[in-house]
Amino acid sequence: MNKSIENWLRSSSYDIKTADAMFVTKRYVYVIFMCHLAVEKALKAIVVDKTKTVPPKTHDLFFLCKLAEFELPAQHKLIVMHLNETSIPTRYPENIARLVKDYNKTTVQRYLMQTKALLKWLKVQLN
């Protein structure tokens, strides 16, 4: 496997483990942030695989899916949409108190589980 692809996948794995650690410590806003980052990096691995080029510096998950030349299954579209929508607010919070309130344990646990399922599916796309 291409070293760049391996690096993107290792980094994605590191980020989802960080999301798990943030969940344990109840830093829920950062769980969402790390979920987005893990998916972004997995998608960039696929982009490298499909295009044989360096992926663009973007955080737009749907754009990366387009570059990777695949359609997300219905069960994964919703989590990608949610992660895409939360990318900017969790990266640059204008109202951290509101984010902390909105991203409670139950909501974040659902995001985390759905992200892990998506990551598993994305890795299959490389094989």
FENDAMO-V900942 format. One line per field, one symbol per residue. ss: DSSP state (@ for helix, = for strand, . for the rest). psi: psi as a letter, one per 40 degrees, with the letter a starting at -180 (. if undefined). A space follows every 50 residues. Layout:
# FENDAMO-V900942
ss=???
psi=???
This chain:
# FENDAMO-V900942
ss=..@@@@@@@@@@@@@@@@@@@@@@...@@@@@@@@@@@@@@@@@@@@@@@ @.........@@@@@@@......@@@@@@@@@@@@@@@@@@....@@@@@ @@..@@@@@@@@@@@@@@@@@@@@@..
psi=ihddddddddddddddddddddddefgddddddddddddddddddddddd efihiigiehdddddddefihhideedddddddddedddddghdgddddd ddgiddddddddddddddddddddee.
